[in-house]
Amino acid sequence: MNRSCAVLFAFAAIRVLSAVADHSFVDPSRVIQLSWRPRAFLYKGFLSYEECEHLVALAKDKLEKSMVADNESGESMMSEVRTSSGMFLEKRQDETIARIEQRISTWTFLPEENGEAMQVLHYEHGEKYEPHFDYFHDKINQQLGGHRVATVLMYLSDVRKGGETVFPDSEGKLSQLKDDSWSDCAKNGYAVKPQKGDALLFFSLHPNATTDPKSLHGGCPVIEGEKWSATKWIHVASFESQEVNGSGTACEDANVLCPKWAAVGECTKNHLYMVGSKDSLGFCRKSCNVCTL
C-alpha cells in the first residue's frame, strides 16, 4: 500500500470510528422496509443489550395499569382493550435516554421536541393490546402537538411465543408466510416478532398529513414468557408544554382535561407528565396545585 492510499485508509477509518462514537449515528443497512401501506420499517439492533436492560431497570418498580384514551372525550380510562402495565420515563432523564431520543430523531427526521416522553410497557402471560390507532379521534388530545404522526416501538426483550405486533389491514398481510412459531393472533395480519434491541417505526399519517386507517395495529397476547417494550410517540408539532402555554408562565394547564385527570389521582400516578421534574415542566401543574398564578 503506497503512502497516499494509507493516508486515505486512515482518514476513512477515523470517519467510521467518529460515526460509531456519535450516539445519533444510524446505520441504514440495518433498516428493513416492511410495508408502504402503512409505511412501516424495522431497524435491527437499534438498541444495544445494555440500553434495553437499562430501560427495563428504570421501569420495573414503577409500573401502573395501562390506560387508553376515550374516543369521544379524550379522557384516560382503563379498558380490557389494553391489559399491560407501564410507566413514563422523563425526557432526557439520563444520558442513556437522551442518547436514544437523539437516535430516534436522526432516524425518523422528526425533531426531538415533537416526541412524547418514552413509555415502557410490560406484558405478562395473556396480556395484549387490541388493534387500535395511534392518531386521535378527539380534538382535545390534538391541542398539544397535533396528531401523532409516527410511532417508534422498541423491543426490550425476546418473547418465546406470542407478543407480536400485528397490522390487520396491512397490504402485506396475505403475502407474509407464517409457520407454527407465530401465534394465531399474528396470522390475522402482517406481523413483527419482538426481538430484543429491534425497533419498529410506522407512520399513522400519510405524507399529506391525513390519517392512515391502514396503520391499525395491535399487540398480540403473550403466550410464553414476558414482553418488555418502550414506545416513543411523535407528533406533527412540538409536544413541549412551555410552548403551548404561550404566556411564558409555568403555572398553566396544557390540556383542558387536566382538572379531571388530577381529580382521579393522575398527579401522583403519572407524576412526570402531570407535574414534571426539576429539568422539565409537567403539563398539568395548575391542576396539581404545585404552582401559584
Beta strands, then each sheet from edge to edge (+ up, - down):
strand 1: 31-36
strand 2: 39-43
strand 3: 64-65
strand 4: 68-69
strand 5: 76-77
strand 6: 85-88
strand 7: 119-123
strand 8: 129-132
strand 9: 148-155
strand 10: 161-162
strand 11: 165-167
strand 12: 190-192
strand 13: 199-203
strand 14: 217-219
strand 15: 222-224
strand 16: 227-235
sheet 1: 1+ 2- 13+ 9- 16+ 7- 6+ 3-
sheet 2: 4+ 5-
sheet 3: 8+ 14- 11+ 12-
sheet 4: 10+ 15-
end
